[in-house]
Amino acid sequence: MSSTPNSSTSLPADLATAHEQIKSLRSDLTHCEKRVNAAERETRCFRELAEHIQEVFWMTNPLGDELIYISPAYEHIWGQPCNSLYEDPGRRLAWVHESDRDRVLKAFKRDAAKGLYDETFRINRPDGEVRWIRDRAFPVYDSSGEIYRLAGFAIDLTDEVESQDRMNELQNLIAMRERISVFASLGTGLAHDLGQPLTSARNFVTRALTVARDEGSAETDLLVRADYQIQRASAIIRHLRDFAREGRPTINQQSLFPVLSEVRDLLEPSLRAERVLFCWPNQLELSNIELPMDRVFTQQVLRNLISNAIEALAQSSVATDNRRITLTVDNTNDARVDIYVADNGGGIAEDVELFSPFTTTKSNGLGLGLSVSRSLARSHGGDLYLVHHGRGGSDPTCFMLRLPRKFVAAA
């Protein structure tokens, strides 16, 4: 039985030609083996590199809907198995934070094939952790100049972002403390500079008061009130100066009712001007409450809370005949007394950091009132809280000043 040789294979004419063909085939085979070995080494090096770097290396087809390769770092950063991506490549970007997802998907479709895709976003891991990612892509071309792959790197930036956030917070804190230091120095200087003019003013008022009394003048009562206010201003300045110098309040055991009564009398003109109804406990309810406190500082805190409430009502849409501020006292705890100040104004936004210095919702405010008030409350061993943000009407905004029954100096 004879066989017909392949038309593409020529039989050697003699033995010498056969040896030459065999030699050529061996050379071609050796060359192919070298190329295969080189490709295997390159593949092995690539995988060793890709599988040991902390960044995620990925490769897809030009449309991005078929995954060619994803490095194991994906499992560490995304918290997802790599195999899940080979089944559905879109899952890599499906875990992008909802606030960033639309932007990232649009950018990938628009820019990846152009080599312009470079996005920073957050991802939600299955364990609930949120991480920051920088993802970049670039096209890979074949020998004919056509795109046949998309490749990219995804880097975990969480530590860098958190470090930058901490740095920003520290810089803001330093700047804030520098501003507070300036205000403290300014306040101490003003306390010193204003002391002498106030003393002189009181001397003049005292002389005028003596003459008015001798003559039975109708202005006597006005001069008495002016003298009282000058005394009060001097006391406030003296307290601030002593507090700045010594770092502690002047604590005395005293009745709560006169302290609240003086605050009410001081703010009565403002309450009347804005047509605000001020509801507070009667003397009988407060007569047996005595606390260790700095009278001036306690009044400053309450005055600030009530003044803020008056301004909030003035700026709200609440009808003038329905504006109300309520001061209540909880005297049921053996260790403390809680004073609540509530108003039915428009409320306070949830994201406002009220007690941070220089944070204010007022167009002309410095943002120091509540911050200083909390510091003064804590200097008593107490504290100041926002109990409820409020939304107006039957849902009031409410602050609470907590004062201890036994004074313990703040650390």
C-alpha positions in Angstrom: 0.0 0.0 0.0 1.6 3.2 -1.1 1.2 6.7 0.6 1.0 10.0 -1.2 3.3 12.6 0.3 1.9 16.0 1.4 2.0 18.4 -1.5 3.5 21.1 0.8 6.4 18.7 1.8 9.2 17.9 -0.5 11.1 14.8 -0.1 14.9 15.2 0.1 16.7 14.2 -3.0 19.4 12.5 -1.1 20.7 11.7 2.3 22.8 14.9 2.6 19.8 17.0 1.9 17.8 15.1 4.5 20.4 15.8 7.1 20.3 19.5 6.3 16.5 19.6 6.6 16.7 17.8 10.0 19.4 20.2 11.1 17.1 23.2 10.1 14.1 21.7 11.9 16.2 21.2 15.1 17.3 24.8 14.9 13.7 26.0 14.5 12.6 23.8 17.3 15.3 25.1 19.6 14.4 28.7 18.7 10.7 28.0 19.5 11.7 26.4 22.8 13.7 29.4 23.7 10.8 31.7 22.9 8.4 29.6 24.9 10.8 29.5 27.8 11.2 33.3 27.6 7.5 33.8 27.5 7.0 31.5 30.5 9.7 33.5 32.4 8.1 36.8 31.5 4.7 35.5 32.5 6.1 34.1 35.8 7.9 37.5 36.5 4.7 39.4 35.6 2.6 37.3 38.0 5.2 37.5 40.8 5.3 41.2 40.4 1.5 41.7 40.0 0.8 39.3 42.9 3.2 40.9 45.4 2.5 44.6 44.8 0.0 46.4 47.1 -1.7 48.0 44.1 -4.4 46.3 42.2 -3.4 45.6 38.6 -6.3 44.8 36.2 -6.7 44.1 32.5 -9.8 43.8 30.4 -10.9 43.7 26.7 -11.3 47.2 25.0 -14.9 47.5 26.1 -14.1 46.6 29.7 -16.8 43.9 29.8 -14.4 40.9 29.9 -11.8 40.6 32.6 -8.4 39.2 31.4 -6.6 39.5 34.7 -7.0 41.0 38.2 -4.2 40.8 40.8 -4.7 39.3 44.3 -4.4 42.7 46.0 -8.1 43.2 44.9 -9.2 40.8 47.6 -7.3 42.7 50.3 -8.5 46.1 49.3 -12.0 45.5 48.1 -12.7 42.6 50.4 -14.1 40.5 47.5 -12.8 37.3 45.8 -11.1 37.8 42.5 -13.1 35.0 40.9 -16.3 37.0 41.3 -14.9 39.5 38.8 -14.2 37.0 36.1 -17.8 36.1 36.1 -18.9 39.8 36.2 -16.2 42.4 35.6 -18.6 45.3 36.4 -18.6 44.3 40.1 -15.3 46.1 40.5 -17.0 49.4 40.1 -20.3 48.3 41.5 -18.9 48.7 45.0 -18.1 52.3 44.4 -19.8 54.6 47.0 -23.2 55.7 45.9 -22.2 59.4 45.9 -19.3 58.7 43.6 -20.6 55.8 41.4 -22.3 57.8 38.6 -19.2 60.0 38.1 -16.8 57.1 38.1 -18.8 55.0 35.6 -19.2 57.9 33.2 -15.5 58.7 33.4 -14.5 55.1 32.7 -16.7 54.8 29.7 -15.6 58.2 28.4 -11.9 58.3 29.1 -10.5 54.8 29.7 -9.8 54.0 26.0 -8.2 57.4 25.6 -5.8 56.9 28.4 -7.4 59.8 30.3 -9.2 57.9 33.0 -7.9 58.9 36.5 -10.5 59.0 39.2 -10.4 59.1 43.0 -13.4 57.6 44.8 -14.7 55.7 47.8 -15.7 52.0 47.9 -17.9 50.2 50.3 -16.4 46.9 51.5 -18.7 44.0 52.5 -17.5 44.5 56.2 -18.9 48.1 56.1 -15.5 49.8 55.9 -15.2 52.7 53.5 -11.9 53.0 51.6 -10.5 55.7 49.3 -9.2 54.5 45.9 -7.4 56.1 43.0 -8.1 54.2 39.8 -6.3 54.7 36.4 -6.5 53.1 33.0 -4.6 53.2 29.8 -5.0 51.4 26.4 -2.7 48.6 25.2 -2.1 48.5 21.4 -1.3 45.5 19.1 1.2 45.5 16.3 -1.2 47.0 13.9 -1.9 50.0 16.2 -5.4 48.8 17.3 -6.5 48.7 21.0 -6.8 45.2 22.1 -6.6 45.6 25.9 -7.4 48.1 28.7 -5.0 47.9 31.6 -4.9 49.9 34.9 -3.9 50.3 38.5 -6.0 50.9 41.5 -4.3 52.3 44.6 -5.6 52.4 48.1 -5.3 56.0 49.3 -7.2 55.6 52.6 -4.2 56.1 54.9 -3.1 59.1 52.9 -6.6 60.7 52.9 -7.0 60.1 56.6 -3.5 61.5 57.3 -4.3 64.6 55.3 -7.6 65.0 57.1 -5.8 64.8 60.5 -3.3 67.3 59.2 -6.0 69.7 58.1 -7.8 69.3 61.5 -4.5 70.0 63.3 -3.8 73.1 61.2 -7.4 74.3 61.8 -7.0 73.7 65.5 -3.7 75.5 65.6 -5.2 78.5 63.7 -8.2 78.5 66.0 -6.1 78.4 69.1 -4.0 81.3 67.8 -7.1 83.3 67.2 -8.4 82.5 70.6 -5.1 83.5 72.1 -5.3 86.8 70.3 -8.9 87.3 71.6 -7.7 86.4 75.1 -4.9 88.8 75.0 -7.1 91.5 73.6 -9.8 90.8 76.3 -7.2 91.0 79.1 -5.9 94.3 77.7 -9.4 95.7 77.4 -10.2 94.6 80.9 -7.2 96.6 82.2 -7.9 99.6 79.9 -11.6 99.8 80.7 -11.3 99.5 84.4 -10.2 103.1 85.0 -12.9 104.7 82.7 -15.6 102.7 84.4 -14.3 103.7 87.9 -14.4 107.4 86.8 -17.9 107.0 85.3 -19.2 105.5 88.5 -17.7 108.4 90.5 -19.5 110.9 88.3 -22.7 108.9 88.6 -22.3 108.8 92.4 -21.8 112.6 92.6 -24.9 113.2 90.3 -26.9 110.7 92.4 -26.0 112.6 95.6 -27.1 115.9 94.1 -30.3 114.3 92.7 -31.2 112.9 96.1 -30.6 116.2 97.8 -32.9 118.0 95.3 -35.4 115.2 95.2 -35.0 114.8 91.4 -37.1 112.5 89.4 -33.8 111.2 87.7 -32.7 109.6 91.0 -34.0 106.2 90.0 -32.4 106.4 86.5 -29.0 107.2 88.1 -29.4 104.3 90.5 -29.9 102.0 87.6 -27.0 103.5 85.7 -24.8 103.0 88.8 -25.9 99.3 89.1 -25.0 98.6 85.4 -21.6 100.2 85.8 -21.0 98.0 88.8 -22.1 95.0 86.9 -19.8 95.9 83.9 -16.9 96.3 86.3 -17.6 92.9 87.9 -17.7 91.2 84.5 -14.4 92.7 83.5 -12.8 91.9 86.8 -14.0 88.3 86.6 -12.7 87.9 83.0 -9.4 89.3 84.0 -9.1 87.0 87.1 -10.2 84.0 85.1 -7.6 84.7 82.3 -4.9 85.1 85.0 -5.8 82.3 87.3 -7.8 79.9 85.1 -10.6 79.3 87.6 -13.9 81.0 88.5 -14.8 82.7 91.8 -17.1 80.2 93.4 -19.5 81.1 96.2 -22.5 79.2 97.6 -25.6 81.2 96.7 -29.3 81.1 95.8 -30.3 80.3 92.2 -33.4 82.5 92.1 -31.7 86.0 92.3 -29.2 84.9 89.7 -32.0 84.0 87.3 -34.0 87.0 88.2 -31.2 89.4 87.4 -30.8 87.8 84.0 -34.5 88.1 83.3 -34.4 91.8 84.3 -31.4 92.4 82.1 -33.0 90.9 79.0 -36.5 92.3 79.6 -36.0 95.2 77.1 -35.0 92.8 74.4 -37.8 90.4 75.2 -40.3 93.2 75.1 -38.9 94.7 71.8 -39.2 91.3 70.0 -42.6 90.6 71.7 -41.3 87.3 73.2 -43.1 85.6 76.0 -40.6 84.5 78.7 -41.8 81.7 80.9 -39.8 80.7 84.0 -40.3 79.2 87.4 -41.7 81.2 90.3 -39.7 82.1 93.3 -41.3 79.4 95.4 -40.0 76.6 93.1 -36.4 78.0 93.3 -36.2 79.4 96.8 -34.6 76.3 98.3 -32.0 75.8 95.6 -28.5 76.9 96.5 -25.4 76.1 94.4 -21.7 76.7 94.4 -21.3 79.0 91.4 -19.6 82.1 90.0 -22.6 84.5 89.8 -21.3 86.5 86.9 -20.2 83.6 84.8 -23.4 81.7 85.4 -25.4 84.8 84.4 -23.2 85.2 81.3 -24.0 81.6 80.1 -27.7 82.0 80.7 -27.8 85.5 79.1 -26.1 84.1 76.0 -28.6 81.2 75.7 -31.6 83.5 76.1 -30.2 86.2 73.8 -29.6 83.5 71.1 -33.1 82.3 71.5 -34.5 85.9 71.2 -32.5 86.4 67.9 -33.6 83.0 66.6 -37.2 83.9 67.2 -36.7 87.4 65.6 -35.3 85.7 62.5 -37.9 83.0 62.3 -41.4 82.9 60.7 -43.1 82.4 64.1 -45.9 84.9 64.6 -45.1 87.7 67.1 -48.0 86.6 69.3 -46.6 83.0 69.5 -43.0 83.6 70.3 -42.0 81.9 73.4 -38.9 81.1 75.5 -39.2 78.7 78.4 -36.7 78.3 81.2 -37.2 75.3 83.4 -35.1 73.9 86.3 -34.8 70.2 87.1 -34.0 69.9 90.8 -34.6 66.2 91.2 -31.0 64.9 91.1 -29.0 64.9 94.3 -25.7 65.6 92.5 -26.7 68.3 90.0 -29.2 70.9 88.9 -30.1 71.2 85.2 -31.4 74.4 83.7 -33.1 74.2 80.4 -33.6 77.1 77.9 -36.0 76.3 75.0 -37.5 78.3 72.2 -40.0 77.7 69.4 -37.9 79.3 66.7 -36.8 77.8 63.4 -34.4 75.3 65.0 -30.7 74.6 64.3 -29.3 72.6 61.4 -28.0 69.1 62.3 -24.6 69.7 60.7 -23.7 72.9 62.6 -20.8 72.5 65.1 -22.3 75.0 67.6 -19.6 74.7 70.3 -16.6 75.0 68.0 -15.0 78.4 68.3 -15.7 80.8 65.4 -18.6 78.7 64.2 -21.8 80.8 63.9 -25.1 80.9 62.0 -25.3 84.7 62.5 -24.2 87.0 59.7 -22.6 89.4 62.2 -21.5 86.9 64.9 -18.0 85.8 65.9 -19.0 82.3 66.9 -17.5 82.5 70.3 -20.6 82.8 72.5 -21.5 79.1 72.9 -17.8 78.0 72.9 -17.0 80.4 75.8 -20.2 79.5 77.6 -19.4 75.8 77.5 -15.9 76.6 78.8 -17.4 78.7 81.7 -19.8 75.9 82.5 -17.0 73.3 82.6 -14.9 75.6 84.8 -17.7 75.2 87.4 -17.4 71.4 87.1 -20.6 71.4 85.0 -21.3 71.4 81.3 -23.5 72.9 78.5 -25.4 70.7 76.0 -27.6 71.1 73.0 -30.4 68.8 74.0 -32.5 69.2 70.9 -32.0 70.9 67.5 -35.7 71.7 67.2 -37.8 72.4 64.1 -40.0 75.2 65.4 -43.6 75.0 66.7 -44.2 72.2 69.1 -40.6 70.9 68.5 -38.5 73.4 70.3 -34.7 74.0 70.3 -33.4 73.3 73.8 -30.1 73.8 75.6 -29.2 72.6 79.0 -26.8 74.1 81.6 -25.7 71.6 84.1 -24.4 72.8 87.5 -23.1 70.5 90.2 -24.3 70.8 93.8 -20.8 70.3 95.0 -18.0 72.2 93.2 -15.2 70.2 91.8 -12.5 72.2 89.9 -12.3 71.2 86.2 -9.1 69.5 85.1 
